[in-house]
Amino acid sequence: MDTLRLDKFLWFARLAKTRAFAQEVAAAGHMRISGRVVDRAHALVRVGDVLSFPLHGRVRVIRIEALPARRGPAAQAQLCYIDLSS
């Protein structure tokens, strides 16, 4: 698996509590994948893509390091990305 839907990645990586919320975040039009504005939840992401988006009152910038196969424990989910906004 070399690509994954944006909403699934946000949910699997525990950046969104529900998949429906992940879809709302993606559809709001404030999400960027490697600098490209995205306004659809079914946009594909790959390892190495940089996501930037507003979430809970701040702008998050993350680089995707791995594509998870499922929504696992939080410790495992955090290994899928590096937070560049810190």
Buried (B, 14 or more C-beta within 10 A) or exposed (E): EEEBBBBBBBBBBBBBEEBEBBBEBBBEEBBBBBEEEBEEBEBEBEBEBBBBBEBEEEEBBBBBEEBBEEBBEEEBBBEBBEEEEE
